[in-house]
Amino acid sequence: MSEIQRFNLILVGSVLAHVALIFGVHWSTLDPAPPASTLEITLAQFKSETQPDQADFLAQANQQGSGTLEEKAELSTVEQAQFRANEINQVQQSQQVMQQQNQEVVNQKLITSVQDSWSENEQEDSKKLEEQSQGQDMSEDQQLSTEIASLEAELRNERQAYAKRPRRRQLTAVATKAAADAAYLHQWRQKIENVGNLNYPDLNIYGELTLLVAVRANGTIEKVEIRRSSGYRSLDEAAKRIVRQAAPFDPFPESIRKHTDILEIIRTWRFEKEGYLSSSVR
């Protein structure tokens, strides 16, 4: 058999096989698969003990349907929203929104904590300032009381010192008008002149000077002062010496003692050329 004959035989066999295959196979259309049942998800408002025969929604608990509508309806509310929208959109809280809300809660807690801390600190500071102010006021009051007590003590001491000071009085030409003073002064002058004439200084110096002689109530001398000098120191000292030699004098009579502790007698003394001593009121 030639090559051409063999090729024709194979070709005829192949055609017959394809024809048998085409007409021998049964063609039939497959029925479409039933659609998968779906249930919407809602939130049960209450829990039922019995399970519904046919559920319209999926929820976290069994709940028998109720209401006045003949068809099923999604859960809705009668509350009015704070904003309006023309379309109903499915709202889902993204993770970013939830994180933002959580961060806001944390921030609010932090702000509240800081405010509480500030408030506590302000109260503590206010309390400290009040305590310091009260302590300062008490310190100032104590200091003022101490100063007042010190001034009162000083004034009391001055009054006591003044009360203890001797009552002084000077005898002048006007003062000698009193009978008691004039009598005492006359006796005092005579005693000094007598002593002076007996102890007249042999200086061959003449002149006059003014002396202040302070006599205590018991007749002793407190002091002798030169009020006006004679110009000669030796004569001034001789006059002071004569007064001390004449002391003590007579004690004060009661009429002078009742209002005088020290009597200051001021007189002018003259050393005459004739060699005697005389005096007169200034």
C-alpha positions as CSV (number, residue, x, y, z in Angstrom):
1,M,0.0,0.0,0.0
2,S,1.3,3.4,-1.0
3,E,1.7,6.4,1.3
4,I,-1.1,8.2,-0.4
5,Q,-3.5,5.3,0.2
6,R,-2.5,5.1,3.9
7,F,-3.1,8.8,4.4
8,N,-6.6,8.7,2.8
9,L,-7.6,5.8,5.0
10,I,-6.6,7.6,8.2
11,L,-8.4,10.8,7.1
12,V,-11.7,8.9,6.5
13,G,-11.4,7.1,9.9
14,S,-10.9,10.4,11.7
15,V,-14.0,12.0,10.0
16,L,-16.2,9.1,10.9
17,A,-15.0,9.2,14.6
18,H,-15.9,12.9,14.9
19,V,-19.3,12.3,13.4
20,A,-20.1,9.5,15.8
21,L,-19.0,11.6,18.7
22,I,-21.1,14.6,17.7
23,F,-24.3,12.7,17.2
24,G,-23.8,10.3,20.1
25,V,-23.4,12.8,22.9
26,H,-26.7,14.1,24.7
27,W,-26.9,17.8,25.0
28,S,-28.8,19.2,27.9
29,T,-29.0,22.7,29.5
30,L,-27.9,22.9,33.2
31,D,-30.5,24.4,35.5
32,P,-29.1,27.6,37.2
33,A,-28.1,27.3,40.8
34,P,-30.7,28.7,43.2
35,P,-29.6,32.1,44.6
36,A,-28.1,32.1,48.1
37,S,-30.5,33.2,50.7
38,T,-29.5,36.4,52.5
39,L,-30.7,38.0,55.7
40,E,-30.2,41.5,56.8
41,I,-28.8,42.3,60.2
42,T,-30.7,44.4,62.8
43,L,-30.6,45.0,66.5
44,A,-33.2,43.2,68.7
45,Q,-35.0,45.6,71.1
46,F,-36.1,42.7,73.4
47,K,-35.6,39.0,73.8
48,S,-38.3,36.4,73.0
49,E,-38.3,32.9,74.6
50,T,-39.6,31.2,71.3
51,Q,-37.7,31.2,68.1
52,P,-39.6,32.6,65.1
53,D,-40.5,30.1,62.3
54,Q,-39.2,32.4,59.6
55,A,-36.7,35.2,60.5
56,D,-36.6,38.3,58.4
57,F,-33.4,39.6,60.0
58,L,-30.4,38.4,61.9
59,A,-30.0,39.7,65.4
60,Q,-28.2,39.1,68.7
61,A,-31.3,37.5,70.2
62,N,-34.7,35.9,69.2
63,Q,-37.5,38.4,68.8
64,Q,-41.0,37.9,67.5
65,G,-42.0,40.5,65.0
66,S,-44.5,43.2,65.9
67,G,-45.8,46.5,64.5
68,T,-48.5,47.7,62.2
69,L,-46.8,47.2,58.8
70,E,-47.8,44.2,56.6
71,E,-44.3,43.9,55.2
72,K,-41.0,43.6,57.0
73,A,-39.2,46.9,57.7
74,E,-35.8,47.8,59.1
75,L,-35.5,49.2,62.6
76,S,-36.0,52.9,62.7
77,T,-36.4,55.7,65.2
78,V,-38.7,58.6,65.6
79,E,-36.0,60.8,67.1
80,Q,-35.0,63.7,64.8
81,A,-31.3,63.9,63.8
82,Q,-29.3,67.0,64.4
83,F,-28.5,67.1,60.6
84,R,-30.3,66.3,57.4
85,A,-29.4,64.1,54.4
86,N,-31.2,63.6,51.1
87,E,-30.1,60.0,50.8
88,I,-29.9,57.1,53.3
89,N,-26.3,55.9,53.5
90,Q,-24.9,53.0,55.4
91,V,-22.7,54.4,58.2
92,Q,-19.8,52.5,59.4
93,Q,-17.4,53.7,62.0
94,S,-13.9,53.3,60.7
95,Q,-11.0,52.4,62.9
96,Q,-9.6,55.9,62.4
97,V,-12.9,57.5,63.6
98,M,-13.0,55.2,66.6
99,Q,-9.3,56.0,67.4
100,Q,-10.1,59.7,67.1
101,Q,-13.1,59.3,69.5
102,N,-10.9,57.4,71.9
103,Q,-8.2,60.0,71.7
104,E,-10.9,62.7,72.4
105,V,-12.0,60.8,75.4
106,V,-8.4,60.5,76.7
107,N,-7.8,64.2,76.0
108,Q,-11.0,65.2,77.8
109,K,-10.0,63.0,80.8
110,L,-6.5,64.6,80.7
111,I,-8.0,68.1,80.6
112,T,-10.3,67.3,83.4
113,S,-7.4,65.9,85.4
114,V,-5.3,68.9,84.7
115,Q,-8.1,71.3,85.7
116,D,-8.7,69.3,88.9
117,S,-5.0,69.5,89.6
118,W,-5.0,73.3,88.9
119,S,-8.0,73.7,91.1
120,E,-6.3,71.8,94.0
121,N,-3.1,73.7,93.5
122,E,-5.0,77.0,93.5
123,Q,-6.8,76.0,96.7
124,E,-3.5,75.0,98.3
125,D,-1.9,78.2,97.2
126,S,-4.8,80.2,98.5
127,K,-4.7,78.4,101.8
128,K,-1.0,78.9,102.1
129,L,-1.4,82.6,101.3
130,E,-4.2,82.9,103.8
131,E,-2.1,81.2,106.5
132,Q,0.9,83.4,105.6
133,S,-1.3,86.5,105.7
134,Q,-2.7,85.4,109.1
135,G,0.8,84.7,110.4
136,Q,2.0,88.0,109.1
137,D,-0.9,89.8,110.7
138,M,-0.3,88.1,114.0
139,S,3.4,88.9,113.7
140,E,2.6,92.6,113.0
141,D,0.1,92.7,115.8
142,Q,2.6,91.1,118.2
143,Q,5.3,93.6,117.1
144,L,2.8,96.5,117.5
145,S,1.8,95.2,120.9
146,T,5.5,94.9,121.9
147,E,6.2,98.4,120.7
148,I,3.2,99.8,122.5
149,A,4.2,98.0,125.7
150,S,7.7,99.3,125.3
151,L,6.5,102.9,124.8
152,E,4.2,102.6,127.8
153,A,7.1,101.3,130.0
154,E,9.3,104.1,128.8
155,L,6.6,106.7,129.5
156,R,6.0,105.1,132.9
157,N,9.7,105.2,133.7
158,E,9.9,108.8,132.6
159,R,7.0,109.7,134.8
160,Q,8.5,107.8,137.7
161,A,11.9,109.5,137.1
162,Y,10.1,112.9,136.8
163,A,8.2,112.2,140.0
164,K,11.5,111.3,141.8
165,R,13.2,114.4,140.5
166,P,13.7,117.0,143.2
167,R,11.3,119.9,143.1
168,R,13.5,122.9,142.4
169,R,12.7,126.5,142.9
170,Q,14.8,129.7,142.5
171,L,14.8,132.6,144.9
172,T,14.9,135.9,143.0
173,A,14.0,139.4,143.9
174,V,10.3,138.6,143.0
175,A,10.3,135.3,144.9
176,T,11.5,137.0,148.1
177,K,8.2,138.7,148.5
178,A,6.9,135.5,150.2
179,A,7.4,135.8,153.9
180,A,8.8,132.3,154.5
181,D,11.3,132.7,151.6
182,A,12.4,136.2,152.7
183,A,13.0,135.0,156.3
184,Y,15.0,132.0,155.2
185,L,17.0,134.0,152.7
186,H,17.9,136.7,155.3
187,Q,19.3,134.1,157.7
188,W,21.2,132.4,154.9
189,R,22.8,135.7,153.7
190,Q,23.8,136.8,157.1
191,K,25.6,133.5,157.8
192,I,27.7,133.7,154.6
193,E,28.6,137.4,155.1
194,N,29.7,136.6,158.6
195,V,31.9,133.7,157.5
196,G,33.2,135.8,154.6
197,N,34.2,138.7,156.7
198,L,36.0,136.4,159.1
199,N,37.8,134.7,156.2
200,Y,38.3,137.7,153.9
201,P,40.9,136.8,151.3
202,D,44.2,138.7,151.5
203,L,44.5,139.2,147.8
204,N,44.3,142.9,147.4
205,I,41.8,142.2,144.6
206,Y,38.4,143.8,144.6
207,G,35.3,143.1,142.5
208,E,31.9,141.4,142.3
209,L,30.5,138.2,141.0
210,T,27.2,136.3,140.8
211,L,26.8,132.9,142.4
212,L,24.1,130.2,142.2
213,V,24.0,128.2,145.4
214,A,21.7,125.1,145.4
215,V,20.6,124.2,149.0
216,R,18.8,120.9,149.8
217,A,15.9,120.7,152.2
218,N,18.2,119.5,155.0
219,G,20.5,122.6,154.6
220,T,23.4,120.9,152.8
221,I,24.8,122.2,149.5
222,E,24.1,120.4,146.2
223,K,26.3,122.7,144.0
224,V,27.9,126.1,143.7
225,E,28.1,127.7,140.2
226,I,29.6,131.0,139.0
227,R,27.0,132.7,136.9
228,R,29.0,135.9,136.3
229,S,32.8,136.0,137.0
230,S,34.6,138.8,138.7
231,G,37.3,138.6,136.1
232,Y,39.7,137.1,138.7
233,R,39.8,133.4,139.1
234,S,41.3,133.6,142.6
235,L,38.4,135.9,143.7
236,D,35.8,133.6,142.2
237,E,37.3,130.6,143.9
238,A,37.5,132.5,147.2
239,A,33.7,133.3,147.0
240,K,32.9,129.6,146.4
241,R,35.1,128.6,149.3
242,I,33.4,131.0,151.7
243,V,30.0,129.5,150.8
244,R,31.1,126.0,151.5
245,Q,32.7,127.1,154.8
246,A,29.3,128.6,155.8
247,A,27.4,125.3,155.2
248,P,25.4,123.5,156.4
249,F,22.6,126.0,156.5
250,D,19.3,125.8,158.4
251,P,16.9,123.1,157.2
252,F,13.8,124.3,155.2
253,P,10.8,125.3,157.3
254,E,7.6,123.2,156.6
255,S,6.1,126.1,154.6
256,I,9.0,125.7,152.1
257,R,9.6,121.9,152.4
258,K,6.0,121.0,151.3
259,H,6.6,122.3,147.8
260,T,10.4,122.6,147.4
261,D,13.2,120.0,147.6
262,I,16.1,122.2,146.4
263,L,16.2,125.9,146.7
264,E,18.5,127.7,144.3
265,I,19.6,131.1,145.6
266,I,21.2,133.5,143.1
267,R,23.0,136.6,144.6
268,T,25.7,139.1,143.7
269,W,28.7,139.2,146.0
270,R,31.0,142.2,146.4
271,F,34.5,142.2,147.7
272,E,34.9,145.9,148.9
273,K,38.2,147.8,149.1
274,E,37.4,148.4,152.8
275,G,37.9,144.7,153.3
276,Y,34.4,143.3,153.8
277,L,32.0,141.1,151.9
278,S,28.4,142.2,151.0
279,S,25.6,140.7,148.8
280,S,22.4,141.7,147.1
281,V,19.9,140.0,144.9
282,R,20.8,139.9,141.3
